[in-house]
Amino acid sequence: MENVDEVSYREKLQQHVANTYRSLRFVLVTIGFGFPVFLVVVGKLWYGIHWQDSMSAYYWADSPSDGYLRVLIAGFLQRLSFHLAPLERAPMRSWFVGLLFVLGIFLIVYTGFSDLENRLLNVAGGAALGVALFPMGWSCDTNCQATSIFGDKITLHGLFAIITFAAMAGVSIWCAKDTLYGIPEQSDENKQTIDDYSVIAFGFRWFIWIIIRIIDFLIPIIAPIVVYFRRSLHLQDLSSNQATRQHYLGRYYVTGVLMAVFPAFAFFATLAFNDQNKLTFFLELAGIWAFATYWTIKSMELEYSQHEILTLEKNSALPPNPPKVKGTGDGAKRPSKALGVAESSGGSAQPR
């Protein structure tokens, strides 16, 4: 029989492992929501850089003069006989590359629940590093040209950005539901307990609440399209009578679609106008905020289900392996006995 010290040690170790995963997701959420805002605000207030037409433009953007905040602090330090270092060319470049490297490495380090999710996260992380290492094209001089493919329309920078969002969209649409199997169901009277905003910093809960309300508004529009697409590939979804699981699943489908659609819109808008403008920036912002929203919802789901803690305690209701249901070639689907998976034959899924 275990003594009190052994139980306490095991619980602390379990909490430590769970907190590590929470911290990884927290960084991904913070960078996702904060990255575009940081570029604009710090670029303007500290470096005097005007609001650029895309996030990638901050790699090259020169500082015409010190920003208001830098001037204020520089004046104060001069009275103390300290001086700020002179600005180098394109001062936001280090921030742009550094934040992308942190984002990419954290995506690689984060271990997915399934092999497919892990591979997609590694692809997304590696591509994010490519976005930082291969800058966008710039017409300043011959040293500012980006490596292009397919003429001048698609650069390696743009290709890696597309791969990053496409891989994360794949995680949201194909893999996010894996942790929903065995999640506890709530009655209609207790539905308000599903979303726990306590995992979000207090000052930002209203902002996240608004973002998720927008996602919920889009679920009836986007989710049926995703379900139809998945069924056309002979992939099954959760049973429609599992309201709590569908509550999260619809959100994952919406964020996955938005992560794919907004960057594509940004690319086509650039081609249509033959240049970038503020529309490009806002479409990029929407795409990366969809990315951050996915990780926010995933954190809220895992806090609600406590699957991380329960798995460490070997008490989770999750199946040993997430169901892998594919078509048999004749339009029928192989049945799965995993909790929460609809079984069907003849090409259409039927709820349990």
Secondary structure as a PSIPRED ss2 file (coil, helix, strand):
# PSIPRED VFORMAT (PSIPRED V4.0)

   1 M C   1.000  0.000  0.000
   2 E C   1.000  0.000  0.000
   3 N C   1.000  0.000  0.000
   4 V H   0.000  1.000  0.000
   5 D H   0.000  1.000  0.000
   6 E H   0.000  1.000  0.000
   7 V H   0.000  1.000  0.000
   8 S H   0.000  1.000  0.000
   9 Y H   0.000  1.000  0.000
  10 R H   0.000  1.000  0.000
  11 E H   0.000  1.000  0.000
  12 K H   0.000  1.000  0.000
  13 L H   0.000  1.000  0.000
  14 Q H   0.000  1.000  0.000
  15 Q H   0.000  1.000  0.000
  16 H H   0.000  1.000  0.000
  17 V H   0.000  1.000  0.000
  18 A H   0.000  1.000  0.000
  19 N H   0.000  1.000  0.000
  20 T H   0.000  1.000  0.000
  21 Y H   0.000  1.000  0.000
  22 R H   0.000  1.000  0.000
  23 S H   0.000  1.000  0.000
  24 L H   0.000  1.000  0.000
  25 R H   0.000  1.000  0.000
  26 F H   0.000  1.000  0.000
  27 V H   0.000  1.000  0.000
  28 L H   0.000  1.000  0.000
  29 V H   0.000  1.000  0.000
  30 T H   0.000  1.000  0.000
  31 I H   0.000  1.000  0.000
  32 G H   0.000  1.000  0.000
  33 F H   0.000  1.000  0.000
  34 G H   0.000  1.000  0.000
  35 F H   0.000  1.000  0.000
  36 P H   0.000  1.000  0.000
  37 V H   0.000  1.000  0.000
  38 F H   0.000  1.000  0.000
  39 L H   0.000  1.000  0.000
  40 V H   0.000  1.000  0.000
  41 V H   0.000  1.000  0.000
  42 V H   0.000  1.000  0.000
  43 G H   0.000  1.000  0.000
  44 K H   0.000  1.000  0.000
  45 L H   0.000  1.000  0.000
  46 W C   1.000  0.000  0.000
  47 Y C   1.000  0.000  0.000
  48 G C   1.000  0.000  0.000
  49 I C   1.000  0.000  0.000
  50 H C   1.000  0.000  0.000
  51 W C   1.000  0.000  0.000
  52 Q C   1.000  0.000  0.000
  53 D C   1.000  0.000  0.000
  54 S C   1.000  0.000  0.000
  55 M C   1.000  0.000  0.000
  56 S H   0.000  1.000  0.000
  57 A H   0.000  1.000  0.000
  58 Y H   0.000  1.000  0.000
  59 Y H   0.000  1.000  0.000
  60 W C   1.000  0.000  0.000
  61 A C   1.000  0.000  0.000
  62 D C   1.000  0.000  0.000
  63 S C   1.000  0.000  0.000
  64 P C   1.000  0.000  0.000
  65 S C   1.000  0.000  0.000
  66 D C   1.000  0.000  0.000
  67 G C   1.000  0.000  0.000
  68 Y H   0.000  1.000  0.000
  69 L H   0.000  1.000  0.000
  70 R H   0.000  1.000  0.000
  71 V H   0.000  1.000  0.000
  72 L H   0.000  1.000  0.000
  73 I H   0.000  1.000  0.000
  74 A H   0.000  1.000  0.000
  75 G H   0.000  1.000  0.000
  76 F H   0.000  1.000  0.000
  77 L H   0.000  1.000  0.000
  78 Q H   0.000  1.000  0.000
  79 R H   0.000  1.000  0.000
  80 L C   1.000  0.000  0.000
  81 S C   1.000  0.000  0.000
  82 F C   1.000  0.000  0.000
  83 H C   1.000  0.000  0.000
  84 L C   1.000  0.000  0.000
  85 A C   1.000  0.000  0.000
  86 P C   1.000  0.000  0.000
  87 L C   1.000  0.000  0.000
  88 E C   1.000  0.000  0.000
  89 R C   1.000  0.000  0.000
  90 A C   1.000  0.000  0.000
  91 P C   1.000  0.000  0.000
  92 M C   1.000  0.000  0.000
  93 R H   0.000  1.000  0.000
  94 S H   0.000  1.000  0.000
  95 W H   0.000  1.000  0.000
  96 F H   0.000  1.000  0.000
  97 V H   0.000  1.000  0.000
  98 G H   0.000  1.000  0.000
  99 L H   0.000  1.000  0.000
 100 L H   0.000  1.000  0.000
 101 F H   0.000  1.000  0.000
 102 V H   0.000  1.000  0.000
 103 L H   0.000  1.000  0.000
 104 G H   0.000  1.000  0.000
 105 I H   0.000  1.000  0.000
 106 F H   0.000  1.000  0.000
 107 L H   0.000  1.000  0.000
 108 I H   0.000  1.000  0.000
 109 V H   0.000  1.000  0.000
 110 Y C   1.000  0.000  0.000
 111 T C   1.000  0.000  0.000
 112 G C   1.000  0.000  0.000
 113 F C   1.000  0.000  0.000
 114 S C   1.000  0.000  0.000
 115 D H   0.000  1.000  0.000
 116 L H   0.000  1.000  0.000
 117 E H   0.000  1.000  0.000
 118 N H   0.000  1.000  0.000
 119 R H   0.000  1.000  0.000
 120 L H   0.000  1.000  0.000
 121 L H   0.000  1.000  0.000
 122 N H   0.000  1.000  0.000
 123 V H   0.000  1.000  0.000
 124 A H   0.000  1.000  0.000
 125 G H   0.000  1.000  0.000
 126 G H   0.000  1.000  0.000
 127 A H   0.000  1.000  0.000
 128 A H   0.000  1.000  0.000
 129 L H   0.000  1.000  0.000
 130 G H   0.000  1.000  0.000
 131 V H   0.000  1.000  0.000
 132 A H   0.000  1.000  0.000
 133 L H   0.000  1.000  0.000
 134 F C   1.000  0.000  0.000
 135 P C   1.000  0.000  0.000
 136 M C   1.000  0.000  0.000
 137 G C   1.000  0.000  0.000
 138 W C   1.000  0.000  0.000
 139 S C   1.000  0.000  0.000
 140 C C   1.000  0.000  0.000
 141 D C   1.000  0.000  0.000
 142 T H   0.000  1.000  0.000
 143 N H   0.000  1.000  0.000
 144 C H   0.000  1.000  0.000
 145 Q C   1.000  0.000  0.000
 146 A C   1.000  0.000  0.000
 147 T C   1.000  0.000  0.000
 148 S E   0.000  0.000  1.000
 149 I E   0.000  0.000  1.000
 150 F C   1.000  0.000  0.000
 151 G C   1.000  0.000  0.000
 152 D C   1.000  0.000  0.000
 153 K C   1.000  0.000  0.000
 154 I E   0.000  0.000  1.000
 155 T E   0.000  0.000  1.000
 156 L H   0.000  1.000  0.000
 157 H H   0.000  1.000  0.000
 158 G H   0.000  1.000  0.000
 159 L H   0.000  1.000  0.000
 160 F H   0.000  1.000  0.000
 161 A H   0.000  1.000  0.000
 162 I H   0.000  1.000  0.000
 163 I H   0.000  1.000  0.000
 164 T H   0.000  1.000  0.000
 165 F H   0.000  1.000  0.000
 166 A H   0.000  1.000  0.000
 167 A H   0.000  1.000  0.000
 168 M H   0.000  1.000  0.000
 169 A H   0.000  1.000  0.000
 170 G H   0.000  1.000  0.000
 171 V H   0.000  1.000  0.000
 172 S H   0.000  1.000  0.000
 173 I H   0.000  1.000  0.000
 174 W H   0.000  1.000  0.000
 175 C H   0.000  1.000  0.000
 176 A H   0.000  1.000  0.000
 177 K H   0.000  1.000  0.000
 178 D H   0.000  1.000  0.000
 179 T H   0.000  1.000  0.000
 180 L H   0.000  1.000  0.000
 181 Y C   1.000  0.000  0.000
 182 G C   1.000  0.000  0.000
 183 I C   1.000  0.000  0.000
 184 P C   1.000  0.000  0.000
 185 E C   1.000  0.000  0.000
 186 Q C   1.000  0.000  0.000
 187 S C   1.000  0.000  0.000
 188 D H   0.000  1.000  0.000
 189 E H   0.000  1.000  0.000
 190 N H   0.000  1.000  0.000
 191 K H   0.000  1.000  0.000
 192 Q H   0.000  1.000  0.000
 193 T H   0.000  1.000  0.000
 194 I C   1.000  0.000  0.000
 195 D C   1.000  0.000  0.000
 196 D C   1.000  0.000  0.000
 197 Y H   0.000  1.000  0.000
 198 S H   0.000  1.000  0.000
 199 V H   0.000  1.000  0.000
 200 I C   1.000  0.000  0.000
 201 A C   1.000  0.000  0.000
 202 F H   0.000  1.000  0.000
 203 G H   0.000  1.000  0.000
 204 F H   0.000  1.000  0.000
 205 R H   0.000  1.000  0.000
 206 W H   0.000  1.000  0.000
 207 F H   0.000  1.000  0.000
 208 I H   0.000  1.000  0.000
 209 W H   0.000  1.000  0.000
 210 I H   0.000  1.000  0.000
 211 I H   0.000  1.000  0.000
 212 I H   0.000  1.000  0.000
 213 R H   0.000  1.000  0.000
 214 I H   0.000  1.000  0.000
 215 I H   0.000  1.000  0.000
 216 D H   0.000  1.000  0.000
 217 F H   0.000  1.000  0.000
 218 L H   0.000  1.000  0.000
 219 I H   0.000  1.000  0.000
 220 P H   0.000  1.000  0.000
 221 I H   0.000  1.000  0.000
 222 I H   0.000  1.000  0.000
 223 A H   0.000  1.000  0.000
 224 P H   0.000  1.000  0.000
 225 I H   0.000  1.000  0.000
 226 V H   0.000  1.000  0.000
 227 V H   0.000  1.000  0.000
 228 Y H   0.000  1.000  0.000
 229 F H   0.000  1.000  0.000
 230 R H   0.000  1.000  0.000
 231 R H   0.000  1.000  0.000
 232 S H   0.000  1.000  0.000
 233 L C   1.000  0.000  0.000
 234 H C   1.000  0.000  0.000
 235 L C   1.000  0.000  0.000
 236 Q C   1.000  0.000  0.000
 237 D C   1.000  0.000  0.000
 238 L E   0.000  0.000  1.000
 239 S C   1.000  0.000  0.000
 240 S C   1.000  0.000  0.000
 241 N C   1.000  0.000  0.000
 242 Q C   1.000  0.000  0.000
 243 A H   0.000  1.000  0.000
 244 T H   0.000  1.000  0.000
 245 R H   0.000  1.000  0.000
 246 Q H   0.000  1.000  0.000
 247 H H   0.000  1.000  0.000
 248 Y H   0.000  1.000  0.000
 249 L H   0.000  1.000  0.000
 250 G H   0.000  1.000  0.000
 251 R H   0.000  1.000  0.000
 252 Y H   0.000  1.000  0.000
 253 Y H   0.000  1.000  0.000
 254 V H   0.000  1.000  0.000
 255 T H   0.000  1.000  0.000
 256 G H   0.000  1.000  0.000
 257 V H   0.000  1.000  0.000
 258 L H   0.000  1.000  0.000
 259 M H   0.000  1.000  0.000
 260 A H   0.000  1.000  0.000
 261 V H   0.000  1.000  0.000
 262 F H   0.000  1.000  0.000
 263 P H   0.000  1.000  0.000
 264 A H   0.000  1.000  0.000
 265 F H   0.000  1.000  0.000
 266 A H   0.000  1.000  0.000
 267 F H   0.000  1.000  0.000
 268 F H   0.000  1.000  0.000
 269 A H   0.000  1.000  0.000
 270 T H   0.000  1.000  0.000
 271 L H   0.000  1.000  0.000
 272 A H   0.000  1.000  0.000
 273 F H   0.000  1.000  0.000
 274 N C   1.000  0.000  0.000
 275 D C   1.000  0.000  0.000
 276 Q C   1.000  0.000  0.000
 277 N C   1.000  0.000  0.000
 278 K H   0.000  1.000  0.000
 279 L H   0.000  1.000  0.000
 280 T H   0.000  1.000  0.000
 281 F H   0.000  1.000  0.000
 282 F H   0.000  1.000  0.000
 283 L H   0.000  1.000  0.000
 284 E H   0.000  1.000  0.000
 285 L H   0.000  1.000  0.000
 286 A H   0.000  1.000  0.000
 287 G H   0.000  1.000  0.000
 288 I H   0.000  1.000  0.000
 289 W H   0.000  1.000  0.000
 290 A H   0.000  1.000  0.000
 291 F H   0.000  1.000  0.000
 292 A H   0.000  1.000  0.000
 293 T H   0.000  1.000  0.000
 294 Y H   0.000  1.000  0.000
 295 W H   0.000  1.000  0.000
 296 T H   0.000  1.000  0.000
 297 I H   0.000  1.000  0.000
 298 K H   0.000  1.000  0.000
 299 S H   0.000  1.000  0.000
 300 M H   0.000  1.000  0.000
 301 E H   0.000  1.000  0.000
 302 L H   0.000  1.000  0.000
 303 E H   0.000  1.000  0.000
 304 Y H   0.000  1.000  0.000
 305 S H   0.000  1.000  0.000
 306 Q C   1.000  0.000  0.000
 307 H H   0.000  1.000  0.000
 308 E H   0.000  1.000  0.000
 309 I H   0.000  1.000  0.000
 310 L H   0.000  1.000  0.000
 311 T H   0.000  1.000  0.000
 312 L H   0.000  1.000  0.000
 313 E C   1.000  0.000  0.000
 314 K C   1.000  0.000  0.000
 315 N C   1.000  0.000  0.000
 316 S C   1.000  0.000  0.000
 317 A C   1.000  0.000  0.000
 318 L C   1.000  0.000  0.000
 319 P C   1.000  0.000  0.000
 320 P C   1.000  0.000  0.000
 321 N C   1.000  0.000  0.000
 322 P C   1.000  0.000  0.000
 323 P C   1.000  0.000  0.000
 324 K C   1.000  0.000  0.000
 325 V C   1.000  0.000  0.000
 326 K C   1.000  0.000  0.000
 327 G E   0.000  0.000  1.000
 328 T C   1.000  0.000  0.000
 329 G C   1.000  0.000  0.000
 330 D C   1.000  0.000  0.000
 331 G C   1.000  0.000  0.000
 332 A C   1.000  0.000  0.000
 333 K E   0.000  0.000  1.000
 334 R C   1.000  0.000  0.000
 335 P C   1.000  0.000  0.000
 336 S C   1.000  0.000  0.000
 337 K C   1.000  0.000  0.000
 338 A C   1.000  0.000  0.000
 339 L C   1.000  0.000  0.000
 340 G C   1.000  0.000  0.000
 341 V E   0.000  0.000  1.000
 342 A C   1.000  0.000  0.000
 343 E E   0.000  0.000  1.000
 344 S E   0.000  0.000  1.000
 345 S E   0.000  0.000  1.000
 346 G C   1.000  0.000  0.000
 347 G C   1.000  0.000  0.000
 348 S E   0.000  0.000  1.000
 349 A E   0.000  0.000  1.000
 350 Q E   0.000  0.000  1.000
 351 P C   1.000  0.000  0.000
 352 R C   1.000  0.000  0.000
